[in-house]
Amino acid sequence: MNYKILFLLPILTLFGCPHHEYNTGHFPEIVINFAEVNTVFDDYNSNLPIISHQYSFYFSSNRNSMGSNFDIVGKNMYITWDIIDGTLDVGTNVFGSRFDYVSQIFDTINTSCNELGPYFMGYTDYQSYSESEWIDLFLFASDCDSDFDIKYVYSVTTNNNGVEETFISSLHKLSIIENGANELYPTFFGNDFYYFDEYGTDVSNLEKLLYCSDKTGNYNIYQVDLPAVTNLLNVLDSQEMLEEYLPDINSPNDDKCPYVNGNLLVFCSDRPGGFGGFDIYYSVYEDGDWSNPENFGDRINTAYDEYRPIIIHYNDFNNNLMIFSSNRPGGKGGYDLYYTGIDQSLELILTFYENQ
């Protein structure tokens, strides 16, 4: 199956009429409760990948256990921009024929323990597989072994003479980091690596894995250098690697939930100088270093907790989409998921998308 062509079709449908006034989409700067996915329970730790040519939205929630342990759940998410009247529609619909496959993934990941911080990525491993084999990689953290450890599951979908078959792996523990502490929220970084790119994720550009750990008592953000990636699954299964503390990012307080897309890092922190609780900060990678973190300000942050932000860039939108969690008043209860538009100039290398 040609994944690239299938995903491009809805883009052409939405944005293929250049004579209209609103050719470029725009995410609103106001913060909007993503009501269709929220419940009265805690819904947070979102991740938005492309899986099998659909917008599949995955996040952690304790809804299944009625407020007890957290599982990873999902919705089919759509985003449409009306090029005639310039209106945005964000919502969910059913998984359809993919639900059996998604359910198998959930059955492998979810346990009676807590599963947090999903990071999902689809790609073709050109070094190891033919172009007809597609890999979906699912990373998350689980506390089944007392502390939170980063684990992963992957699936390989093959297409043989028009017949698709999907193999789902067993549960693996990430071997490249092992501190005997809580480790959560893995996210990849590479100078030319862009996540959620309809032209396909090129894992050969991966350079580092970022995550947070409380091995010193409070949470800090760390990174490990990845060897040259010829087979990502082999890299994840390799031996423990030397981790690097990020002094320009971390503070004496808790710094958690890193997420990188392009050269933009977003995370949450309860450091002094914020608006209360955990706030969302950003940093830009330039000239080989991360810039000093900046607070997103009171347009996004409140006196309550803002948690686990993710950044998504869409072609044909003139700003980026940020989705995050918050326990601010006015939601359905506990933590809810929210979304808002942020200035895409925060990400310095957007010309990558324009040149594809």
N, C-alpha and C positions, 0 to 999 in steps of 0.2 A: 504494500500500500504506500502511496506517495504522500507522506505526511505534510510536506511543504505545500503542495498544491491544494490539498484539502483545507488547510488552515487559511490559505490566502483567499479562498472563495468568499467567506463572509466579510472580509475586509473590503473586497472589491464591491460587494453588494452595498455596504454601508457608505462607502466613500467614493463611489465611482462616477459621480455626476458633478463635474467641475464647474458648471454654470450656476450652481446654487450659491447663496450668500454665505452659508455656514459650512464650508468645506472642511474646516478644522474643528475637531471636538475640543471641549473644554470641561474639566472637572470643577465643580463649584468650590470656592474657597471656604464656604461655611462647612461646619462639621455636621455630618448627617448620620443618624442612627440607622444601621443596616438592619431594619426591623424584621425583614423576611428570614434572617438566619438566627436572630436572637430569641432567647427564651427567658423565663423567670430565674433560670439557673445561671451559672457562670459560663460564658462563652467567650473564649479568648484564644491567644496563641495562633493566629491565623497564618495561612500560607496560600498563595494563589499561583499555581502552576498551570501549564497547558498539558493535559493528559489526553491522549487519543483525540486531538483536534478540538477539544472542548474546554471551556472555562470551568475547571473543577476547583471548587473552593473548599479547602480543608482547614479545620481548626480544632482546638481542644474544648471539650465541654463536659460538665458533670451531669448533663441532662439524663443520660441513660441510667445512671445510678441514683437519680432523684437527689442529687446534691452531694453524693459521696465521692467516689474516685473519678478521675478525668479519663475520658477516652478521646480518640481522634474520630471526628465525624465529618460529614461532607454534604455539600450542596452543589448542584450545577448552577453556576453563576453566569449571567449574561450582562454585557454592557453594550448599549446601542446609542448612537448619536444621530439625531434627525437632522440631516443637512438642509432640510427645507425651513424648519422653524427654529433650529438651534437648541433643541432640548435633549437632555440626557435621561436615559432609562437604565437603571441598575436594578436587577432582580434575580430571582432564581426560578428554575423549573426542574423537572424530574430528570434523573440520570438516563432513563430509557433503557436501551439494550445493554448499556455498559454496567448496569447495576450489579449483575452477578459477579463481574470481575472486580468492581470496587468493593463489594461485600467480602470477597475472599481476602483482599488486602486488609480490610478492617479486622477480619477474623484473625489474621496473622499478627497484626500490630497490637490490638487491644487485649488487655488482661484485667484482672481484678486490682492491679496496681494503677499508678497514675502514668499516663502518657501525655507528654507536653511538647510544645515547640516543634511542630512538623515542618520539614523542609523537603519539598518534593521537586524532582527535576527529571524531565524526559530528554533523551538524547539517543543518537546512533553512534555506537563505538566503531568507527571506521577501521580501527586497527585490528579488531578482533571479530567483527561480524560483517556480514554483507549489509547493503543498504536496506534490505527488506526486514532486518531485525531491529526492533526498537526497544530501548531499555528505559524503564521507569524506576527511578531511585527514590526511596522514601527514608529519610532520616528523622529521628525524633529522640526524646529522652524518656527513660523509664526508671522508676524507683523500685523495681522488683528485687533488686539486690541491696536494699536499704538506702544507699545513696543513688542519686540520679546518674545513670550512665547513658551515653549516646549509643543508640543502636540503629540498625538499618535493615530494610527488606528491599529486594528489587524484583522486578518482573522483566521477562524477555518475551516480546511478541514477535512471532515469525509469520511470514506470509508465504505459503507454499502453494503455488498455482491457484491463487485466489482464496485459499482457505487459511484463516488466521488461527494460530494456536498461541496460548499464553502460558508460560511457566512462571510460577511464583516461588521465590526462594524461601528458605527457612529464615529464622531470625538470626541476625549477626550482631556481634558487639564490635563497635569501632575500636580497632586495635592501636591506632596511632596516638591516642591520648589515654592515659590511665594514671590518675592522681590519687585514687582512694578518697575522692571528695565528690561533691555534686558538680557534674558537667552537663550543660544544657545549651540549647539554641545554636546548633551548628549552622554555618553559612559559608559559602565559598567566595573567594575573591581571586581575580586575575586582572592584570592591567588591560587586557583586551577581552575580558570575559563579561558577557551581559546575559543576565538571567531573564527569562520570559521574552524571548526573541523569536518571532515567527519564522525566521530563517533557520532555526535550529540552534541548539546550544552546543557550542564547540568546547568540549571538556578538555581539549589539548591546551587551552589557554589558562587552565586553572593553575594558580600559584600558591595559594594559601587556604587554610581552613581556619575560620574564626569561631570562637565559642566563648561562653562564660563559665567560670568556676569559682567556688568559694574555698579553695584550698588554703588561703591565707586567713580565713575567718569571715571576711566579707566578699562579695562577688566582684570580680574583675574580668575584663575582657582579655583574652589571649589569642594568639595565632600560632600555627605551626606551618612551616614551609612544606609544600608537597613536592615530591620528586617529579621529574618530567612525566606527564600523564600520557601513557600509551594505552593503559587499561585502568580505568578509574576504580573498578571493583577490586583489582589487585592492590591498588594504592590504599584503599580503605582497609584492606585486610593485612597490610604490612605492619612492621613492628613499630613500637612507640617511638615518636620523634620529639626532638627538642622543641619545647614551647617557648614563646616569646611574650613577655609582659609588655603591654602597650602603655608606656608612661604618659604619652600625650593625650590618651583617651581616658584613662582611669583616674579615679579620685579616691580619697579615704572612705567614701561611702560606697553603696552598692551600685555597680554599673553592670547592667544585664541586657539580655535579649538583643545581641547584635544582629543586624541584617544588612547585607551589602547587595547593591545592584549597580553595575558599572563602577564608577569611582565614588559613589555615595554610600556612606555608612550611617545607619540610623540605629539608635539604641535608647534604653531608658535608664534613668538614674535618679536617686533621691539626694544628690549632692546639694549643698547650700546654694542659694541664689535662684532656686526655682520657684514655682508657684504653689508648691505643696505636694506631699507624697512623691510618687514617681512622675517625672516629666520626660518628654521625648526630646532628644538631642540629635544633632547630625554633625558629621565630619566628612571632609572631602580629601581624597588621596591625590596628592600632587607632588611631583619632584621626589618621589620615593618615600614620602611620609604622610601620615594622617594629620590634618589640620586640627587646631584646638577646637574642641566641641562647642557648638552654638545651640542655645535653647531655641526651640521653634516658636516660643512666645505664647502670649495668652490667647491668641486665636485658636490654638490647638490645646495647650496645657491648661489645667484647672487646679483648684486646691485639692482635688481628689487624685487618684492614681491613673496615669496614662501608661499603657503597657504594650509590649511586643509590637512595635511598628514594623510594617513592611512597605517597600516602595516598588511600584510597578510603572514601567514606561510603555506606553502604547503608541505605535505609529499613528499619525493623523490626529493626535491630540497635542495641544500646545502646552500642556503642563502634565505633571506626573500625578499618579493616584497613590495616596497613602492610606492604608488600612491599619487600625490599631484598636486596642481594647481600653475600656475605661469603666470605672465604677461610679462615675458622676451621676448626680440625680437626673431623673427624666427618662431613664431607660426602662427596660422590662424587668430588671432585677439583677443584683449581683454585677458581674462584669458583662458589658455588651460590646459588640463590635461596631466601630464607626469608620466612616471614610470621609476623605476630603482631598481637594486638589492642592498641590504644592508647586512652587516655582521650579520648572525643570532646569533653570540655569544653575541650580545647586549641583547638578551632575555635569561635569565639565566636558565629557567626551560624547555628546549626543550625535556628533557628526557621523559616528559609526552607523547609526540607524539610517541616516539620510543618504549614505553612500551605497546601501544595499540594493 
